[in-house]
Amino acid sequence: MIKFIQRMIDDKKEYKEQMARVETLPEDYKFVFLKIHDYIWSFAGGDGSDMLKAQQQLIELFEASALDGKHVLEVTGEDVAGFCDDLIQDSKKWTDHYRKKLNRSMGVK
C-alpha cells in the first residue's frame, strides 16, 4: 500500500512538473496542448501513468518543434483528434475494459 501511495505522490509531482513546462510553450502550442490534454485524459484508464508518458512525449515534441519555428498544426496535422488517437494508441484507456468484455461475450479473445 505504501508503494502505491508513493507512486501516486510521484505521479502527481511529475504531472505538475510537466504542466509547468507547458506554461513556457508559445501561446499557440499551449492552446493546442491544453485541448489535446483534455481529450487524451478523458480516455485515461488504470492509474493514468500511461497518459503521463504520452503527455511527456507530447511536451517534448512541442518543445522541439517550437524551437524549430514550426507552426503547431504542422506538427499535429489538420486532424488533431487523429493525432491524439495515435499518441495514446498504446496507452491504457477506460474503454479497453468494455472492448474486451464485448469481445468475450462474442466468444472472441
Contacts in CASP RR format, 6 or more apart in sequence:
PFRMAT RR
TARGET T0000
AUTHOR 0000-0000-0000
METHOD contacts of the structure
MODEL  1
MIKFIQRMIDDKKEYKEQMARVETLPEDYKFVFLKIHDYIWSFAGGDGSD
MLKAQQQLIELFEASALDGKHVLEVTGEDVAGFCDDLIQDSKKWTDHYRK
KLNRSMGVK
7 47 0 8 1.000
7 49 0 8 1.000
8 47 0 8 1.000
11 47 0 8 1.000
11 48 0 8 1.000
11 49 0 8 1.000
11 52 0 8 1.000
14 52 0 8 1.000
14 56 0 8 1.000
15 52 0 8 1.000
15 55 0 8 1.000
18 52 0 8 1.000
18 55 0 8 1.000
18 56 0 8 1.000
18 59 0 8 1.000
21 59 0 8 1.000
21 63 0 8 1.000
22 30 0 8 1.000
22 33 0 8 1.000
22 34 0 8 1.000
22 37 0 8 1.000
22 59 0 8 1.000
23 30 0 8 1.000
25 33 0 8 1.000
25 62 0 8 1.000
25 63 0 8 1.000
25 66 0 8 1.000
26 66 0 8 1.000
26 72 0 8 1.000
28 71 0 8 1.000
28 72 0 8 1.000
29 62 0 8 1.000
29 65 0 8 1.000
29 66 0 8 1.000
29 72 0 8 1.000
32 62 0 8 1.000
32 72 0 8 1.000
32 73 0 8 1.000
32 76 0 8 1.000
32 80 0 8 1.000
33 58 0 8 1.000
33 59 0 8 1.000
33 62 0 8 1.000
35 80 0 8 1.000
36 58 0 8 1.000
36 76 0 8 1.000
36 80 0 8 1.000
36 83 0 8 1.000
36 84 0 8 1.000
36 87 0 8 1.000
37 55 0 8 1.000
39 81 0 8 1.000
39 84 0 8 1.000
40 51 0 8 1.000
40 54 0 8 1.000
40 55 0 8 1.000
40 84 0 8 1.000
40 87 0 8 1.000
40 88 0 8 1.000
40 91 0 8 1.000
41 51 0 8 1.000
43 51 0 8 1.000
43 88 0 8 1.000
43 91 0 8 1.000
43 93 0 8 1.000
43 94 0 8 1.000
43 95 0 8 1.000
44 50 0 8 1.000
44 51 0 8 1.000
44 91 0 8 1.000
44 92 0 8 1.000
44 93 0 8 1.000
44 94 0 8 1.000
45 51 0 8 1.000
45 91 0 8 1.000
45 92 0 8 1.000
45 93 0 8 1.000
45 94 0 8 1.000
45 96 0 8 1.000
46 92 0 8 1.000
46 94 0 8 1.000
48 92 0 8 1.000
50 88 0 8 1.000
50 90 0 8 1.000
50 91 0 8 1.000
50 92 0 8 1.000
51 88 0 8 1.000
51 91 0 8 1.000
53 91 0 8 1.000
54 87 0 8 1.000
54 88 0 8 1.000
54 91 0 8 1.000
57 87 0 8 1.000
58 87 0 8 1.000
61 75 0 8 1.000
62 72 0 8 1.000
62 75 0 8 1.000
65 72 0 8 1.000
65 74 0 8 1.000
65 75 0 8 1.000
66 72 0 8 1.000
73 80 0 8 1.000
76 83 0 8 1.000
77 83 0 8 1.000
103 109 0 8 1.000
END
